[in-house]
C-alpha cells in the first residue's frame, strides 16, 4: 500500500507532460533563472528532515489533489501524512509512533512499520524524488522557449513560444539525454501552449502554477505549492484507534 501511494503520485506528475502585456522591470529575471530556483528548492528539501508539499492537478472536469507532509530523524520516519483525492475516491495514509494508518474510501487499516520499511520509504519514496520529476519537466529547453510577461513582487508569469522550442542537451548524461528528448518530443507533439506562474524569492520557488493547452484544445493544469522545510505539525484523525490490523 505504501508503494502504491507514491507510485500514484509519480504517475500523476509524469502524465501531465503529455492584449496588452505589462512592462517587465529593467533588471528582469531571465526565464532560465527559474530552473536554478527550482533546483535550489529541491536542494533545500534534500537538506531538511521535514517537508510539506501540495499538488493540484486539473484535467477538464477531473481534479486530483495531493498533500504530502513528513518529518524524520536519521533513518526513523517520525511522522507522515499523505492525502490523495481523485474525484470521489480518497486515500489517506499516516505514520505515527511507528504505525502506518491507511484509509481507502472509508476502509481503515493499520500496520506496524519495521525499521527496514521506514528506511525504504525514506530512501526510495521521499519527497525529493517526487520533486525531481516535476523539476525535470520544467527543464532548460522549456524555459528558454518562454518569455516573461510580468515580473513583480516575487510573482512572474511566463508564456511559452512553441516556435522557439528547441531541444537543449548541453551537459546532460546519456540517461538524462534520453529522458529530456522524450519530454521534448512529447511537448512538441502534444502541447500547443503553456503558461507558467512562479511565486519566488532569490532562494527558491514557493508556488509553481502552470496551464497546459493541448493540440486538441483541451486544457490541463498543475499547481505545486512548496510549503516549507521546517518541522511540520501533522493533524491526525481522531479515530486512529478504530483502524484494524
N, C-alpha and C positions, 0 to 999 in steps of 0.2 A: 504493500500500500504506500509506503514512503517513497519508493522508486516511482510509482505511478503518479504521485502528486508532482514531483519535479519534472518527470517526462512530459506531462501535460503542459506545464509552463513553457518548457523549451520548444515544444511543437508549436504552441500558440505564437511565440515570438518569431520563430523562423517562418511560419506560414504567412505572416503579414508582409513578407517581402515578395511575395508572389505579385476715371480710373486713375486716380492720382496716387502717387507714391510719395510719402513724406521724405524730406531730405535726411540723408544719413549724416551723423556728425562727422566733422572733418577728420578726427582721429578714430575713424570707424574700425571695428573689429573685422577681420577678414573671415570669410566663410570657413576656411580650413582650420582657423583657430579653435573652432568648436570641437574638432576632433581631439585636440590637445586637452580641452576642458573635460571631455568625456573620459579620456584616458586618466586624467587626474582624479576624476570622481571614482573610477574603478580602483585606482591605487589607494584612495582614502578608505574605501570599504575593505580592501585587501589587508590593510594595515590594522584594521579595527576588529575587535572581538564582538562587536554588536552592529546591527544594521536594520534598516527599515526601508522597504521599497513597495510602491503601489503601482499597479499596471491596469490600465483600462483599454480594452480592445473593442472597437465597434465596426461591424461589417453589415451594412444595410440595417435591418431591424434587430440584428443579433448583437447582444452586448455581453462581454465577458470581463470580469474584474478579478484581480488577484491582489491580496495583501500578504506580505511576507515579512515577518519580524523575527529576529533571533538574538540571543546572547549566548556566548560560550566562553569557557575558560580553559586554555590549553586544548586538550582533546576531549573535554567534557562539555556536552551540549546542555547548558543551564536551562534555557527556555526557548520555545519556538511557537510561532503562530502562523499558520497558513490558512487563508480563507479564499477559496476559488468558487466563484459564482458564474455559471454559464446558463443563461436563460432561466428556466425553472429548476435547474439542478444546482445543488450546493454541496461543496465538500469543505469541511473544516478539520484541521489537524493541529494538535497542540502537543508540546512536550513540557512536562512539569515534574520536577523531582525524579527524573529518570524514567518516567512513564509516558508513553505515547498514547494520546487520545484521538480517535478518528470518528468523525460524524459524516456519513454519506447519506444525504437526503433523509435524515432522521434516524438512521441505523447507527448506533453508537457502540463502539468497541474500544478496548484499551489493551495495551501490551507493554510489559517492562522491556526497556531497551538494554541490550548488552553494551559493554564498553566498545566492542567491535562495531556494533551498529551505529553508535554515536560517532565514532571516528569515520565510518563510511559516509554518513550524511555530511560531515564537515569537509571531508576531502573530495568527495565526488559530486555532491549536490548542493554546494554552497552558493550563496548569492553572487559571488564573483564570477562563477561560471555562467550564471544566468545573465549577468550584466554584459559579459564579453560577447554573447550572441547579439545583444542589442547594439553594442558599440560597433561591432563589425559591420552591421547593417548600414550604419551611417559612416561609411568609410571615406577615404580621401577622394575617390572617384566621384562619389555622390556630392560631397560638399563643394568640390571645385566647380561643379556644374550649377551651383546655386549663387544667387545674388541676394545680398542683404537689402531689404526694402525698408525696414525700420530697425533702429537700434537705440533704445532709450531706457534709462533707469534699470539696466540689467535685464531687459527683455528684448530679444532680437527676433525678427521674422525673416526667414529665408525662403525664396522662391526658386524652384527647380527649372532649369532651362535644358530641355532634352537635347536640343541641337548642340549644346556644349558638353554633353555627357560622353566622356571618353574613358576607356579603361586605363587606370594608372597602376602599374605593377612595381614601381620603384621600391626597393627594399623589402620585398615580400619573399618569404621562403617558398619552396616548392608547394608545400601544403597550403600555405596562405594564398599563393597564386591561384590554385585550383578553386578554393572557396570564393575568392574575390571575383574570379572570372564567372563562376556560376551565378553569383549575386548580380554581376553586371548584365549578363545575358538575360536573367530573369526580369530585372527592372527595365532594361531596354526593350524587351519584347512585350511586357505586360502592363507597364506603368506609363501613363501619359503625363501626369503632373504630380508634383509633391510640394506641400507647404510645410515648413518646419518652424516651430517657435521654441526658442531656448530661453529659459529663465536661468541666469548665470551670474557668477561672480568671477573674479580673476582666478580663483582657485578651482572652480568646477561648475557643474550643472546641477540645479535643484529640480527643474522640470523640463522635460522634453515632450512637446506635443506635436504630432505630425498627422497630416491628412494626405491620403494616397488616392489619386484618381486613376482608375484602371482604363485600359484601352477600350473596354466595353462600356465605359461611362459609369460603372459602379464606383462607389466611394467607400473607403475604409479609413479608420484612424487608429492610432496607437498613442496613448499618453503614459509617460513614465514619470513618476514622482520619486525622487531620491530624498527620503525623509530624514536621513541623518545616520550617524555612526556612533552617537553617544549611547550610554547604557539605556536600553529600551525597557519601558514598563509595559507588560502584557496583561490585558484584562481577560481572564479565563471565564468560561461558562460556569454558572453556579451549580450545575448538576453533574460535575465530573464523577462524583461517587456513584452515579447511576449507570455509567458506562460499564459494559460487560466484557470479560476476557474471552 
